Amino acid sequence: MKYVVVAGYFDKDTHFEQCIGVFDTSREAYGEALLYLNEGIDDTDEEERKQLTISPLYEIESQEGYGMQVTGGGRTYTDYVTVLFYDDNDDTANHHPKYIRG
């Protein structure tokens, strides 16, 4: 099992996301996710920082992972992180190397 951490932000006009790492354990993945969100909070001014929190984990719609987001404050955008689960031993899709013919 692998854990893929995707981070991003969105507002009413923009949506951006990027992969920030692939990890072997859930502890590493959730730790990286929390650190990423905390760094974003630390980059704000002190007054706004007091109003920001990280949400509890919530299950994403596809049920293939969990998410967290920064809430509170007067921001016009939302920072978020998603931890996706990938079973590298159960990948039987056509893109798997054993199905690629040379």
N, C-alpha and C positions, 0 to 999 in steps of 0.2 A: 504494500500500500504506500502510495505517495500522497503528499499534501501540497497542493498548489495554492499559493497566496497571491491574490489579485487585489490591487489597491486602485482607488480612483476617487473622482469627485463628480458631482453633477449639480446643475442648477436648471432653471427653466429653459435655457437655450443651449447648454453645453453638457456633454457627457464624455469623460475621459477615463480610461483605465489602462493599467499595465500590470504585467506579471512582475512581482518583486522577489519571487523565489519558489523553489521546489524543495520540499523537506521530507526526510525519512520518518519523522515522528510528529504526532499531533502537538506535542509540547513545543517543539521547535517552531512549527507553523503558527500556532496561536501566540507564542511569544513574539515572533517577528511581526505578526499582525498588530498586537498591542503596542509594541515599540514604534511601529510606523505611525499609528494614530496619535500616540503621545508626542512624537516629534512634531506633528502638525499642530497640536495644541501648544506646545512649547514655543512655536514660532509666532504666536499671536501676542498682542500686548497684554499686560498683567490684568487689566480690568476685564477684558473679554475672557481670558483664561479662567477666571473665577466662575464664569457662567457655563463653561463647556464640560460635558461629561461624555464618556464612552458608553454606548448602549449595552445592555446585556446581549448575549449571543441570540441570534434568531435564525431559524431554519430558512434557507432560500427556497424559492418556488420549485425548483427542479428536484429538491430533496437530495442533492448531491454535495451538500456542504452547509456551512454556517457563515453568517455575516455579523458585522459590528459596524456602527457608525458613530460619528461625533454628533452630539445633540446639544441644543441650547445656544445661548448667545444670539447676537443679531446678524449672523452670517446670511449671505444670499446663496450660499452653496452648501453642499453636504459632502464631507469626506467619508469614505467607507472602505472596508476591507472585507473580502470574501475568502474563505478557506474552502477549497474544493477538494474532494476525495477522488483519487485515481488509483484503481487497482491494476498495477502494471503486470500482474500475473494472470489477469482475466481479460486482457485486451485481445479480442479476436477480430477486430475490424480489418478491412482490406488494406489499411495503411501500415499494418504491422509488418516488420521486416520479413517475417517468414512467408508472407503472401506476395511480396514484391519479386517479380521475375526480372532477371537481368538480361 
